[in-house]
């Protein structure tokens, strides 16, 4: 089941889902229909560009350590290490 945004048609919803799957490494490539739709749909091209940039930004940042208690912070050891 594909969730649609307000004012979005089914082709847009499918394209956005396919793009998300490709960026997450869950699909090899979008099919021809999706690629064709993205070429002709301004909203989906913008979505693809913004999501790709956001994904690159997230992946470029180092994960910050997560502390579980005050004693972890004072010994400077993140949880799990």
LINHU-V217174 format. One record per backbone hydrogen bond with DSSP energy under -0.5 kcal/mol. NH is the residue of the N-H (numbers start at 0). CO is the residue of the C=O. If there is no record, write none. Layout:
nh co
NH CO
NH CO
This chain:
nh co
7 4
12 8
13 9
14 10
15 11
16 12
17 13
18 14
19 15
20 16
21 17
22 18
23 19
24 21
25 20
26 20
34 30
35 31
36 32
37 33
38 34
39 35
39 36
40 36
41 39
44 40
45 41
46 42
47 43
48 44
49 45
50 46
51 47
52 48
53 49
54 50
55 51
56 52
57 53
58 54
59 55
60 56
60 57
66 64
72 68
73 69
74 70
75 71
75 72
76 71
77 75
78 65
80 77
